[in-house]
Amino acid sequence: MSDDTFPLFDLQVRIEEIRGTCTCNHQIGDSFELRGGKLGMPDGQSFCLYALASTLPLLPTKQRPLHPNDWMSTDARIICPDPLCGVVMLIERVGERTLHHADVSAVPLQPPQDEA
């Protein structure tokens, strides 16, 4: 069977700007990280559920290598959905790791057709 590894970027989502009134008391620089499939936050810090939810659809794509012309390779800012809050979050790649298929899926890989 062929190599079962693939690259994945670790991400940091950081509050870059606050354009309104953040009722969650976030400060510029507050952040969370995504390493593999696990979210982490600095000790004692929380993150607004609604701001977090607005980032979630983009994170799996931002973790993967992209074509340089793909808009996902250049667009990295998300705004909290609360129109009066105006929290701007920046997604940054902070590392790269190599994962094995079996580390993240219980579904076994099928051998490529030419090896079957």
Phi and psi in degrees as a GROMACS rama.xvg file:
@    title "Ramachandran Plot"
@    xaxis  label "Phi"
@    yaxis  label "Psi"
@TYPE xy
-75.848  171.39  SER-2
-55.3107  133.678  ASP-3
-102.265  20.4402  ASP-4
-97.6608  158.663  THR-5
-153.455  151.493  PHE-6
-85.7285  148.854  PRO-7
-146.435  134.665  LEU-8
-86.801  141.536  PHE-9
-82.8464  142.93  ASP-10
-123.219  149.493  LEU-11
-120.963  131.888  GLN-12
-110.108  115.903  VAL-13
-122.976  139.484  ARG-14
-73.4825  116.59  ILE-15
-97.6691  -30.2484  GLU-16
-157.148  149.46  GLU-17
-126.315  111.711  ILE-18
-96.015  -2.92365  ARG-19
-143.093  -139.587  GLY-20
-112.745  110.082  THR-21
-86.9032  110.445  CYS-22
-78.6853  -4.31642  THR-23
-93.3876  4.27456  CYS-24
61.7068  28.7263  ASN-25
-68.103  153.891  HIS-26
-122.944  153.81  GLN-27
-57.8071  132.936  ILE-28
101.148  -19.8696  GLY-29
-57.7142  146.352  ASP-30
-156.513  168.732  SER-31
-138.865  161.108  PHE-32
-122.584  150.421  GLU-33
-119.849  114.111  LEU-34
-120.094  111.82  ARG-35
65.2106  -121.261  GLY-36
-109.039  18.4887  GLY-37
-119.154  130.634  LYS-38
-85.3881  141.617  LEU-39
-139.419  149.929  GLY-40
-132.158  149.865  MET-41
-58.1633  149.502  PRO-42
-52.4703  134.729  ASP-43
78.7727  -1.3248  GLY-44
-101.79  146.861  GLN-45
-120.784  173.058  SER-46
-144.981  134.621  PHE-47
-57.082  128.821  CYS-48
-58.6427  -39.278  LEU-49
-72.9826  -38.7977  TYR-50
-65.6479  -43.7482  ALA-51
-58.9966  -46.3108  LEU-52
-60.7045  -31.7105  ALA-53
-71.3636  -21.4058  SER-54
-88.4394  -27.4613  THR-55
-54.5502  -41.5962  LEU-56
-63.6061  -22.9444  PRO-57
-91.3541  -23.5507  LEU-58
-62.6185  -44.5564  LEU-59
-59.8459  -35.7687  PRO-60
-71.4922  -41.0762  THR-61
-65.632  -21.0987  LYS-62
-76.2254  -15.8452  GLN-63
-105.239  152.316  ARG-64
-60.1052  139.208  PRO-65
-127.104  157.182  LEU-66
-66.2825  139.689  HIS-67
-58.3112  -25.3201  PRO-68
-88.2688  -8.02786  ASN-69
-68.552  132.818  ASP-70
-58.8317  -27.3385  TRP-71
-69.0062  -17.4362  MET-72
-79.4161  -17.5579  SER-73
-113.932  -32.1793  THR-74
-85.6286  120.558  ASP-75
-135.169  10.1226  ALA-76
-114.631  140.732  ARG-77
-130.639  143.14  ILE-78
-109.845  137.367  ILE-79
-52.5567  140.613  CYS-80
-70.4982  -11.5499  PRO-81
-75.5567  112.805  ASP-82
-64.7973  -20.4198  PRO-83
-92.1515  -13.1355  LEU-84
-79.6133  -57.691  CYS-85
69.9738  26.9255  GLY-86
-73.3419  126.249  VAL-87
-105.374  123.86  VAL-88
-110.389  140.565  MET-89
-111.509  128.227  LEU-90
-95.2238  122.997  ILE-91
-126.549  141.217  GLU-92
-79.9029  126.547  ARG-93
-118.155  -0.45339  VAL-94
179.236  171.981  GLY-95
-135.971  141.301  GLU-96
-132.181  160.875  ARG-97
-111.752  125.545  THR-98
-113.13  156.491  LEU-99
-101.299  143.012  HIS-100
-50.1423  -46.2459  HIS-101
-66.9829  -17.8066  ALA-102
-70.7735  -23.2205  ASP-103
-125.656  -0.679274  VAL-104
-146.702  137.883  SER-105
-86.6083  -7.24211  ALA-106
-83.3962  120.386  VAL-107
-67.411  146.161  PRO-108
-69.6234  142.717  LEU-109
-92.1878  142.59  GLN-110
-64.9631  146.896  PRO-111
-56.2412  152.07  PRO-112
-55.6883  -35.8447  GLN-113
-73.9993  -12.0111  ASP-114
-102.973  -9.69457  GLU-115
